[in-house]
Amino acid sequence: MAKIEPIQFFRQVRQEVAKVTWPSRRETGISTGMVLLMVVLASVFFLLVDQFFSWAVRMIFGLGV
């Protein structure tokens, strides 16, 4: 593997970073909101599934009497 001098490396990094298309503030806000919404929905879903299985196991083993 060829060695690259640090100055050349940082030049290449700067060129690659210049090619990146950064999202706008609005796009970032919308994406953040969607992620938070999905986290809440997944949390509620798993809470409900956990409660159902907890109830089912109590009923099967007769602990819910």
VOPAGU-2260 file (C-alpha; in pm, 1 decimal, decimal comma):
REM VOPAGU-2260
SITE   aa  ch    i         X         Y         Z
SITE  MET   A    0       0,0       0,0       0,0
SITE  ALA   A    1     138,6     336,8     -99,9
SITE  LYS   A    2     205,3     588,3     174,3
SITE  ILE   A    3      34,3     923,6     141,3
SITE  GLU   A    4     178,0    1228,3     307,1
SITE  PRO   A    5     -47,3    1395,7     565,2
SITE  ILE   A    6     -85,1    1714,1     361,2
SITE  GLN   A    7    -194,2    1517,3      53,2
SITE  PHE   A    8    -432,7    1311,3     266,6
SITE  PHE   A    9    -602,8    1620,6     409,8
SITE  ARG   A   10    -632,1    1771,8      60,8
SITE  GLN   A   11    -809,9    1459,2     -58,1
SITE  VAL   A   12   -1037,0    1461,3     246,1
SITE  ARG   A   13   -1126,1    1825,0     179,8
SITE  GLN   A   14   -1206,6    1744,8    -185,4
SITE  GLU   A   15   -1434,2    1458,1     -80,7
SITE  VAL   A   16   -1612,7    1667,1     183,7
SITE  ALA   A   17   -1677,4    1933,5     -81,0
SITE  LYS   A   18   -1872,0    1671,8    -282,2
SITE  VAL   A   19   -2112,0    1600,2       5,5
SITE  THR   A   20   -2466,3    1730,4     -33,1
SITE  TRP   A   21   -2567,8    1848,4     312,0
SITE  PRO   A   22   -2939,0    1849,0     405,1
SITE  SER   A   23   -3113,7    2177,4     468,9
SITE  ARG   A   24   -3229,6    2280,1     815,1
SITE  ARG   A   25   -3587,5    2195,4     714,4
SITE  GLU   A   26   -3493,4    1847,4     589,1
SITE  THR   A   27   -3299,7    1782,0     908,8
SITE  GLY   A   28   -3595,8    1890,2    1121,1
SITE  ILE   A   29   -3838,9    1671,5     929,3
SITE  SER   A   30   -3607,1    1370,5     951,3
SITE  THR   A   31   -3558,4    1423,2    1323,9
SITE  GLY   A   32   -3934,0    1446,3    1376,4
SITE  MET   A   33   -3992,6    1125,9    1181,7
SITE  VAL   A   34   -3728,4     941,1    1382,4
SITE  LEU   A   35   -3881,7    1056,9    1711,5
SITE  LEU   A   36   -4229,5     957,6    1593,2
SITE  MET   A   37   -4109,2     609,9    1495,1
SITE  VAL   A   38   -3935,1     568,6    1832,1
SITE  VAL   A   39   -4258,0     654,8    2013,9
SITE  LEU   A   40   -4464,7     418,7    1795,7
SITE  ALA   A   41   -4217,7     132,2    1838,6
SITE  SER   A   42   -4207,3     191,5    2215,5
SITE  VAL   A   43   -4585,7     180,8    2245,0
SITE  PHE   A   44   -4603,1    -130,4    2024,5
SITE  PHE   A   45   -4347,4    -320,0    2231,5
SITE  LEU   A   46   -4514,0    -205,9    2555,3
SITE  LEU   A   47   -4845,7    -348,0    2436,1
SITE  VAL   A   48   -4690,2    -674,8    2314,9
SITE  ASP   A   49   -4503,2    -712,9    2645,5
SITE  GLN   A   50   -4820,0    -649,7    2845,5
SITE  PHE   A   51   -5011,8    -905,5    2636,2
SITE  PHE   A   52   -4748,1   -1176,5    2682,4
SITE  SER   A   53   -4723,8   -1097,3    3052,7
SITE  TRP   A   54   -5100,0   -1137,0    3085,5
SITE  ALA   A   55   -5098,2   -1458,7    2877,7
SITE  VAL   A   56   -4824,4   -1620,1    3087,5
SITE  ARG   A   57   -5007,9   -1527,8    3410,0
SITE  MET   A   58   -5324,5   -1687,4    3273,6
SITE  ILE   A   59   -5146,1   -2004,0    3156,1
SITE  PHE   A   60   -4971,5   -2062,9    3487,6
SITE  GLY   A   61   -5270,1   -1955,2    3695,0
SITE  LEU   A   62   -5088,0   -1668,3    3858,9
SITE  GLY   A   63   -5349,4   -1412,4    3758,9
SITE  VAL   A   64   -5624,8   -1548,9    3979,6
